Structure formats: C-alpha cells, structure tokens
C-alpha cells in the first residue's frame, strides 16, 4: 500500500460511453456541471486501452479476460487450463446476414443454462471442449489446447452483423465449423423449442472471445483499490490481492463510499473506478437512460472535485476507453487558456458531436 497524501491520492475512472455518440436531446439535456468542468479543464492524453476490457487488462498486466471473469464467477475454480468466454447469444437472420443480440435480451434461467451446457458437453467431448455456466448469462469454454485465433469482444458485436467480427487465424476454419455445429445443436434443443413456444428468443449461438490462461498480474504499479462489480474487475482484484468494493449494478458505489475512499485517512493511493451505466445505455440505445447515468455519475464525482479543490486529491483520470482520456490536476481547475470560449461545452454537446 502506498502512503497517504495529496501526492499519491489518485482517482482513475474508466467510463466507456461517456462521449456517446448520443443524438442531441430535443428535451432538457442532462445537467453535468462537474463533468463539464473536468472535461473543459483537463489535459487530453492517450488512453491505455481501446475498450473497457483492454483498459482493465493493461492496468493489471495480463492479456486475457476469460480466466479472470471465470475466477470471479466461480471462486472454487482451480485456475487451470485455457479458457474462453462463450457467451450465450441470439443470432437473428437479417437479409443474408446474422445480427447478434446478447444475454440482456434473453433472460436465461439457470435451469435452461444447465440443460444447454449439458447438451453441448455431451456432443463436443471428443473435440476437447468443455462448457460451464457459473452464471446463467455468462458461460466459459475450456479447450484442451489453445486455438490459434484472434477474436473480438462481445461488446463490439452487440446489435451488429457478425460477419466482420468473426475469429481469424490459422484455426479459424475449424473453429467456424465447430461453432456452426454448436448453433445447430442449440437451435434444436428442447430448451429453445419451449422458449420459442413462449415467445422468447432462442439461445442459438455462442460468442467466443478473450481466451487465455490464468496468470498472476504482472503490472509494476497496479491500483490500490478497485470500485465496481463487473466480473473482470472482481477477478483481477482477486488475482492481484487488492481490495475491491462495488455494488450490484453498472454504476459506481454510493457517493459516500467514494468520498470515504478519497479521504487520506483511509490511505487509498490509486483508486480505480469503473462506471458502466453510460455504456449499458448506449448498448440498449436508450438516450433517456444515458442522460440519467450521466447525471448519476456527475453526482458521484462531486466529492472527488471537492477533494481536489481541498488539496486531498492529486489527480483525476477520465478514460473513455476508446482512445480518449483526460488528466486533471488541482492547478488545472484554476488555470486560464487563451482562446477558451466563455461557456465551456457541456457533456451533452460533446456526446452529440465527434470532436473532443
């Protein structure tokens, strides 16, 4: 643990979806005075990752997400073998292509997941594949040997035609054949016949990605605290042996909890916080939910801004996880830049336009 003090107290916030894109609201835009000020006064820097998963992996010095998510979902897992995400999805024909919808649209029951997993394992045992579902909506695939594949994360494909996102590499043809076979197996399952009879979308595909081996994190300077409840954050904190505090939703912990962790008496060092509410709203194409999440984030950051003004916080990092990041220090809140407009752009204005 690093020593407390205003030279070491840092809040790093990973906030995918912060800058939309979101169409201009015909109604009242969200009120985000804290975020408006931080973005206006911050210094743009390069992001450490191209998406939320990559940003987290980079900060802990590991290269595969599946083993750490599995460790979070199944604490009794023995940490052995090569594992991939094998997320259950619905593939819907759209002209001559297939469009992917993730488990948020499926409402999979644990009994349904268990039945589909059992059918998969009985069929593919000879192929060296073994599927587990420690959570009804998050499945993982063990491979006897690591396939030579480059894959795309599920978040990049949701709502998209899958053709431009399929795995590539030396083993891609064999893998495509196996996954097509899996689609037919799942489609014909009694589970899906019952779902379709009830008007529910079929669980008719697996999206495989993020494969690798579990290794202790190698980052020389990992965070001292992690805030957030996404499985990858929980698994990486567990692997690194650092404290994790989170809630059961896609946002941050309560404002009071964040304020407490930014108190030097708590010796927080670097606090890494993950806020997924904006990204979740974008994936759902829900502009009202995005505005609500933006205002909730703004409220949560009020104690951080107050701590910085009081000299108790050395830096705030806002990482949008798309290549854009802002670094804000106490002096930035006071300095004046030549050419600044009298009124800084609001978050809603930034999210409605591609420019920084």
N, C-alpha and C positions, 0 to 999 in steps of 0.2 A: 504494500500500500504506500502510495506517495504521501508525503507530508502535506498537511492542510495549509491553506494560504491563498491569497489572491493571485499568486503567480502560477499556481498549479490547478486551480479550480476551473474546469472547462466543461461546457455542455456541448456535446456533438449530437445534433438532431438529424436523423435520417427521415426525410419526409417526402416520399415519392408522391407525385400528383399535385404538389404544391402549386405549380405553374400551369396546371391544366394539361392540354388545352380545354377551356370551357367557353362556350359562346357567351357574348355579353348578355347579362340578365336584363330582361325588359322590366323587371320589378326592382325592388331595392337590392343593391349589391351587398355582399357581406361586409360587416364593419370589422376591420382588422387593423387597428391603429398600431399595435405592437409590431406585427409583421411588416406593415408598410414602412415603419421607421427602420427596422433592421435591414430590410432589403435596400432601402434608399441609402443608408449609411454604410452598409457592408462592402467589403472588397471582394469582387468576384475571383474565385480560384478554381482550379481544376478539381472535379470530383474524383474520388478514389474508385468508383465503380460505375458501370454502365446501367445497372439496375439495383434494386434493393438487395437482392441476393448477392450479387457481385460485391456491393459495398460492404456487406457484413463479412463475407469470406475474406476480403482484402484486409479488413481491420484485425482479423484473427490469424491471418497467415495460413489459411487452408484453401483447398481448391475444389471441394465437392460438398454440396449441401445435403444430399440424401442421408449420409450416415449420421449427421448431427441432428437432423429433424427426427430420424428414427430413434435416436437416443433420448430425445425429449418426449416422444410419444410412447416409448417403451423403455422405461428406466432399467428393466431387467435384461435388456438385450446384451449379448456378450461382446459386442464391438468387433465381431469377426466377419470377414467376407466382403465381397464387392456388392454394393447396394445402389439401386437407382430409385428415384421417385417413379411410381407407376400410378399416377393419379387417375381415378375413375372419371370418365367424361362422357358426354353425349355428343355423337357425331351426326349432324343433320345434313342430308343431301341439299345442296343449293346449286341448281343447274347441274353442271358436270363436276362440281367440287363438293368437298365436305367442310362444313363450318363447325367449329368446336365450341361447346358450352361446358363450363367446369362444374364441380360438385355443388356450388352455391345454388345452381338451378335444379338440382336433382333430389335433394332431401333424402339421402340414402339412409336406410335403417341399418343398425348394427347387424341384425339377423340377415338382411339382404347382402350386406358386405361379406359376411361369413360364408354364405352359400355360394356367392360368385367366386370368392377366393378358393374355396374347396374345389369347385369345378375346374378352375384354372390349374390348380396344383395337380389334380388327378390327370389332367390332359397333358401337361408340359413337364412332368417329372423327368422323362427321358431326355429332355432338351437342356437339363441343368438349370432350370428356372424354378424359383420358389417365391410365391407371393404372400405377403402378410398385410393385415389391415388393423393395426392397433387403434386407429380412429376410423370411423365409418367413411369419412370423406378424404382420408389420406392413406394411400397404400404404397407399399415399398416392395421392390423386386430384387431378390438375391440372384446373382449369376455365378455359376461355377467358375467362370473366367471372365475377365473384363473385356467387353466388346470394344472394338476399335470404332468408336462413334463420336461425332460432335453433335450435341443436342441443343435444343432451345428450351428455355424455362417456360413453364406453363403460363405464367402471367403475360408473356409476349404473344400468346396464341389465342387467348380467350376472345371469343367473338369473331375470330378470323378464319379464313380458308386455310387449311393446314398445309397445302402443297408447298408453300415457300418456307415452311418451318420444319419439315421432316428431317430426321437424322441423316447425316452424311458421314462418309468414311469407308474404310475397307470392308467393314461388316454391315454396311447399310442395306445391301440387297437381302441378305439373310434375315436381318432384323425386321425389315419391312414385311417379309413373308411371315415371320412369327407373329407380328402384331396384327396382320390381316387375319391370320388364323384365330388369334385371340378375339378379334372383333366378331367373327362368325360364331365362336363359342359363346361369347357373352350374349349376343343377339338372340341366340336360340335357347337361352336359359329360361327355365320356368319362372325365375325371379322377374325377368323382363316381360314375359307374357302377362304376368299378373300386374306389373306396373302399367303396361300399355292398356290393359283392360280397365284400369282405374284412371286412365287419362294422364298418367305420369310419363315423362320422357324416359326412354330406355338408357340403362348404363351399358353402352355398347362399344366402349373403347377405353384404352389405356394410353395416357401420355407419359412417355418415359424420358427422363432427363436427370441432370445433376448427379450422375453416378460417380462413385469413388470408394475409397477405403477410409475408415475412421483412423485419424492420426491426432496426437496431441497438438494443439495450436502452436505455431512457431513464431507468431508476431513478437517482435522485441519489445513493443510498447502497447500492450492491449489495454482496453478500458479498465477502469476500476469498479465501475458499476454499470449494469445494463438495466434499462427500463423498457418494458414491452413484453408481450406474451406470445409473439409468433414462435412457432416451433424451432425455427433456425436460431433465433436469438437465445431461446432457452437451452438448446443443445450446445451452442458454442460457449455460453456462460458456464454450463456444467463441465464441458471439456477443459475450459481454462481455469476452473476453480475460482470464479469470481462471483460476487453476489448478483442476484437477479431479483428485480421487483417489477411486477406487472399486474395488469388487470385481465379480465376475460374478454376484452373487446379489442377493436382495431386501433384504439387511440392510446394516449399516454395514461399514466397513473393520475390520480387526483391532483389538483393544483397544490394542495397542502403537502402531498408527498414529494412533489418536485421541489417545492420551496425548502422542505426539510433536507433533501439531499444536496441542495446548493448552499447549505449552511456550513461554513468552515469547521464548526464544532463537530460535524459529522465526518470530517476528513474525506470528502468524496473523491478528490483527484479528478479524473476524467469520467464524466457521466455520459454514456452512450444511450440515447433515447430513440425509440422507433415509433413513428406515428403513421399508421396505415389507413386512417379514416378517409383521407382525400383520395388515395389510390383506389380504395374499395368503391367509393362513389363514382369515380371515373369508369371503372370496370362495369359497374351497373348502369352507366350512362344516366346517372341521377344528379342533375345540376343542383337541385334543392339540397340533397344530401351533401354535396361538395361544399356548398355555402355554409351549411350547419357545421361541417367538420372544420372548415377554415375558422369560423368564429370560436369553436371549442379550442382549437389549437392556440388561437390568439389569447384566449383567457388563460390557458395553461402556461403560456410564456410570460405572462405579466410578472410573476415572481423572479424569473430569470433576468428580465430587464431591470427590475428594481435592485436585484443583487449586483448587477453590473454597475449601475449608477452609484451604488454604495461602496464600490471597490471590493466586493466579495466574490466577484466572478471575473476571471481573466479574459475569457473569450467565449463566444457563441459561434458554433459552426452550423450553418443551414445547408444540408446536402440534399438536393432534389433527386439524386440517384439517376440522373440522365446525362451526366457530364457537367452539370452546373452546381456550383457551391459558393456560398458566401461566408466570409470570416469577419466577425465583428468584435472589436475590442473597445474598452471604455472610451479611449480617445476618439474613436470613430463617431461616437454619439455627439461629440462637441465640435468636430472639425467642419469647416466650410469648404465646398468645392466650387471653383469658378465654373460658371455655366450651368449650375444646378437650376432647374425650374423652381419657381416659388412654391408650387404644390407638387410634392413627390407623387409618383404613380402609385395607385393603390394595388393591392394584390389582385383584385378582380380585373383591373385593367391589364396587368401583366399576364394573367392567365388567359385573357381573351386575345392576346397578340403574341406572336412568336418571339419578339425581341426580348432580351433581358431587361 
